[in-house]
Amino acid sequence: MSYAIMRAGHVRGVETMHRLIGACLAILCLALAGCSGNSPMASAGDCEGVISGEGEFELAVTGSGTADECGLAVSAESAANGNWGVQLLSTSGISQINVWTDAGGRPTIGTYTVVDYVATTGSPAAGSFVVLAIFDEATLGKTLTSVNGTLTIESSSADEVRGTFAFSAREGTGSAAAAYNVSGSFIAANTDA
């Protein structure tokens, strides 16, 4: 396979990821605009058992560093290409965790494979997922990418997707060994395009 073809696939995957993240951010902005001041969301560092309703997540990182995050969860499917993803945005608004699949559409109930972000250049095959997690300096201060793991979808509708995840991760997008374990759950407000 030529470098030009490989590069074109990588660029297409990155462009797709950016479009998906943009769609999720737009949905998140709409969700934030509709929130009242009585939100049950916890402050950063106080995330244990925080999920009480739609549009929330919690996670824990262990290994070479530790972190707890919680906040808002949104998911969306792209009408243009069938890509689907969930974006988790911390209560600080700085840390974000993006989980997505290419051309697979919104997943149905079941367990899916989280694959190596670096090996797939951020463009997983339909039915498998990759994760890019960016943690702010107050929590972990690192960018993590998935190596392997699982995503379990517990319920899936046009309005809401619930699930859990557990995966090993490396720091950055190089060839470092997995040194972190990330696990959590979400109830994402979903929009199918």
QUIHUCOR-V8031 format. One record per residue. N is the residue number from 1. SS is DSSP state (a for helix, b for strand, c for the rest). NEAR is the number of other ideal C-beta (glycine too) atoms within 8 Angstrom. Layout:
# QUIHUCOR-V8031
{{N SS NEAR} {N SS NEAR}}
This chain:
# QUIHUCOR-V8031
{{1 c 3} {2 c 5} {3 a 5} {4 a 6} {5 a 8} {6 a 9} {7 a 8} {8 a 8} {9 a 10} {10 a 11} {11 a 8} {12 a 9} {13 a 13} {14 a 10} {15 a 8} {16 a 13} {17 a 14} {18 a 8} {19 a 11} {20 a 15} {21 a 11} {22 a 8} {23 a 12} {24 a 15} {25 a 9} {26 a 8} {27 a 12} {28 a 12} {29 a 8} {30 a 8} {31 a 12} {32 a 8} {33 a 6} {34 c 5} {35 c 7} {36 c 4} {37 c 4} {38 c 4} {39 c 6} {40 c 7} {41 c 10} {42 c 9} {43 c 6} {44 c 12} {45 c 6} {46 c 8} {47 c 12} {48 c 6} {49 c 4} {50 c 12} {51 c 11} {52 c 5} {53 c 7} {54 c 7} {55 c 10} {56 b 15} {57 b 16} {58 b 15} {59 b 15} {60 b 11} {61 b 15} {62 b 6} {63 b 8} {64 c 5} {65 c 8} {66 c 8} {67 b 9} {68 b 12} {69 b 17} {70 b 16} {71 b 14} {72 b 13} {73 b 15} {74 b 16} {75 b 15} {76 b 14} {77 b 13} {78 c 13} {79 c 4} {80 c 5} {81 c 7} {82 c 9} {83 c 14} {84 b 15} {85 b 14} {86 b 15} {87 b 15} {88 b 16} {89 b 11} {90 b 14} {91 c 10} {92 c 9} {93 c 6} {94 c 7} {95 c 14} {96 b 10} {97 b 14} {98 b 15} {99 b 13} {100 b 13} {101 b 15} {102 c 12} {103 c 8} {104 c 10} {105 c 7} {106 c 11} {107 c 12} {108 c 6} {109 c 6} {110 b 7} {111 b 6} {112 b 13} {113 b 10} {114 b 15} {115 c 13} {116 c 10} {117 c 13} {118 c 10} {119 c 6} {120 c 12} {121 c 9} {122 c 11} {123 c 12} {124 c 12} {125 c 7} {126 c 9} {127 c 7} {128 b 11} {129 b 13} {130 b 17} {131 b 16} {132 b 13} {133 b 13} {134 b 8} {135 c 13} {136 c 11} {137 c 4} {138 c 7} {139 c 13} {140 c 11} {141 c 7} {142 c 8} {143 b 10} {144 b 15} {145 b 15} {146 b 16} {147 b 11} {148 b 10} {149 b 12} {150 b 10} {151 b 15} {152 b 10} {153 b 14} {154 b 7} {155 b 8} {156 b 10} {157 c 7} {158 c 6} {159 c 5} {160 b 10} {161 b 15} {162 b 11} {163 b 12} {164 b 10} {165 b 17} {166 b 8} {167 b 15} {168 b 11} {169 b 15} {170 b 14} {171 b 10} {172 c 8} {173 c 6} {174 c 6} {175 c 3} {176 c 8} {177 c 4} {178 c 9} {179 c 9} {180 b 14} {181 b 10} {182 b 17} {183 b 9} {184 b 12} {185 b 11} {186 b 16} {187 b 13} {188 b 15} {189 b 12} {190 b 15} {191 b 11} {192 b 7} {193 c 8}}
